[in-house]
């Protein structure tokens, strides 16, 4: 009886792994990279000043550089908790929006680039573009065009996050945009990004056959994981995915360290 249960467990575990493995999109090798010509806007990201997020930033930068992209990363002091650090996002973005001219792309630092997103994003006629997974806004990738309305949105977002830093930043942003959309006289012109710009690597709801531009690696799984003896399958999948990606990025990451 015990033996049968054991083999049933192995069978279920194997099927579960296969389910996710079949849904994962291949990360491009150096030989598969296509360098695009034309306009390239600025890309910004921030992270807390610790080795964990510094490693996330190094991986992101390496993935961007081999596509001819430049990511401006900024290290900040921790506000104490993961949610409070996330609440600093609108403050960071308001400063970045004032500093850089032209379209500005924000990407969470725990991401990698598969392809240059600018040939698509340069044509977005809006103040901001965000990704929604169903009814839920995900603030991991945000296009911020150079408009007065974008500045005003960032100011309002910052004010609300500053007043209650224990509310998740993307919840606050969604409330602002949803309220504006239903106001009758919207202040912000908003477009939606496809999943290809905010591709959570093991999300089974991802549309198959999609061209992926930016892949999110979900550092929060590791940053918020407490000490436990229970198996964390999501964290295991993240570690396996990072190992695969860094194998492809190894030449680029070695160059960065040498420089």
N, C-alpha and C positions, 0 to 999 in steps of 0.2 A: 504493500500500500504506500509506504513512504517513498519507495523507489519510483512508483508511478507518478506520485505528486511532484517529485523532483524533475522528472522528464517533462511533465506537463508545464512546469515553471520554465524550463529551458526553452521549450517550444514557444511559449508565449513571449518570452524575452527576445528570442530570435526574430519573431514576427514583428515585434514592436520596433526593434532596431532597424529592420529592413524597411518598415513603413516610413521612417524618417529619412533613412539613407536614400531611398528612391526619390524623395522629394527635394533633396539638397541640390542646388545648382553648382556646377563645376566652377571653381575659381580659376580665372585665366592665368596661364603660365606666361613667362616673358615672351615666348615665341608667338603667343596668341594675341598679344597686345596690339591694338590699332591706335596710332596717334592721330587725333583729329586736328584739323587746321581751323583757323578762324578764332572768333572771340572766346576768351576765357575770363570769367569773372573771378572775384576773390572768394575764397572759402575760409571760414573761421571755425574754430573749436576751442573749448576751454576744458580744463581738468584741474583737480586738486593736486597740490605739490607733493605727491608721494610716488613711490616706485611703481605701485600697481597701475595707476592711471598714466604715469609716464610711459610705461610699456605699451599701454593701449594707444597713446599718441604716436609713439614711434612706429607702430604697425600701420596706423592710418596714414602717416606721412609717407612711409615707404610705398604704400599702395598708390598714393596720389602722384608721387614724383615720377614713377615709371610711365605715367600717362601724360606727363608734362604739366601736371597741375601743382599749384602751390597752396598749401594749407597753413594759415596763420594760427598757430596754437598758443594758448596763454595758460600758464599755471597760476592758480589762485590758492589762497589759504582756505582750509576747510572751515565750513560754518558749523561743523559738529555732527551733522547727520546727513545721510544720503539725500533725503527730501529737502533739507535746508540748503544743501549745495546746489541741488537742481533749481531751487527758487532764485538763485543768483543768475540764472540764464537770461532773463530780460534785461538785467543791469548790464551784463556783459554785451548783449546784442545791441543795446541802445548806444553804448560807447563805440562798438564796432561800426554801426550804421552811420554814426557821425564822422568816423575816421575814414572810411572807404567810400569811394564814389562808384556809381554803377551798380548792377545787380550783385547781391551778396548772398552767398549760400552758407547756412549754418548746418553743421552735421555733428551729432554726438561723437565724442572722441573714440568710442568703442565700435568704430565702423571701418570698413575697407571699401575702396573704390574698385569696381570691376571695369567700368568704362567712363569716359569723359561725359559728364552730364550736361555740359554747356550747350552742345548743338541742339538739345531739346529745350532746356530751361531758358535760353536766350529769347525764345519766342513767346514766353508767358507774359501776356498783357494784364497785369494785376498789381496790387500793392504787395500782397503776400500769397504764397502757395504753401499748403500744408497737406499732410497725408492723414486720412481717416481710415481706421479699420472698423468698418461698419459705422456705428454712431459715435465711436470714440476717436478723438483727435490724438495723434502721436506726435510729440514735438521733437522727435529725434532728427528730423530733416525739415528745414524751413527755408524757403526762398523769400528773401526780403528785397524787393525792388526799391530803387532810390526815389521815393516819393514822400511828400509831407504827411500823407495818411499813414505810411509805414512808421514814421517817427512817432506820430501820435499814438498809434497802436502800442508800440514798444513802451512809451511813457505810461500808458494806462496799465499795461501788463505789469510793469515794474512796480507801480504804486500799489497794486493789489497784492502782489507777491511780498512786497516789503511789509504790508500791513498784517499779513498772516503767512509767514514763511514755512509753516508746517502743512500747508496745502500744496499738493503736487503742482508744479508749474504748468503742466499741460492741461490739467483740470481747469486752472484759472484762465488760460488762453482760450480753451473751448467755450467757457462761459461767456467771455467777452465777445467772441466771434458769433456765437449762437444768438446772443442778445442783440447784437448789431444786425444780424441777418433778418431777424423778425421785427425790427423796429419800425419798418415802413420807410425810413430814410437812412439806409445803410451808409456808414462813413467809410467803410473799407471794401475794396474790390478784392475778393478772395477767390482763388482757384484751388482745385485739389490736385495733389500729386498722386501718381499711380503707385502701386506697391513696389514697383521697380526702383523707386528712389528711397525706399525705407524697408528694404527686404529683410525681414527677420528670418534668419537662416533656416530654422526648423519649424516655421509656422505652416501647418498642413493646409491652411486655407489659402496659401499663396497660389495665384493663378499659374497653371502649368504653361510652359512655353514663353513666359515673360522674359524680356531682355532686362537683365539686372544691371543697374548702375551703381547703387550703393547698398551694401549689405551691413545690417546691424548685428553685432555679436553679443549683445545683452550682458554687458559687464555687471549690471545690477544683480544678476543671479549669483555672482561671486561676491560682490561688495556687501550684499545684504544677507548672505548665507551665514547662519549661526552655527555653532559647534553642535553637531549631532552625529549619532551613529547610524542614522537612517540614510539610505542611499538617495542621492539627489540626481535623478536622471537628466534633468534639464542642465545642471551644471556639468555633468559628464559629457553631454552632447556639445556644450560650448567648448570644453577643453579639447575634444576631438576635432572640432571644426577649426579651432585656432591652430592646432598642430598641422593640419592639412594646409591652411592658408600660409602659415609662416614657412613651410617647406618651399612654396613657390616664391615667397618674398625674401628668402634667405640671402640671395645675392645683393638685393637692394638694401636690406637691413645691415649687411656687413659694410657696404659702402658708406652708409650713414655713420656707423660707429668709427670707421677709419677717418672720416672727415672731422 
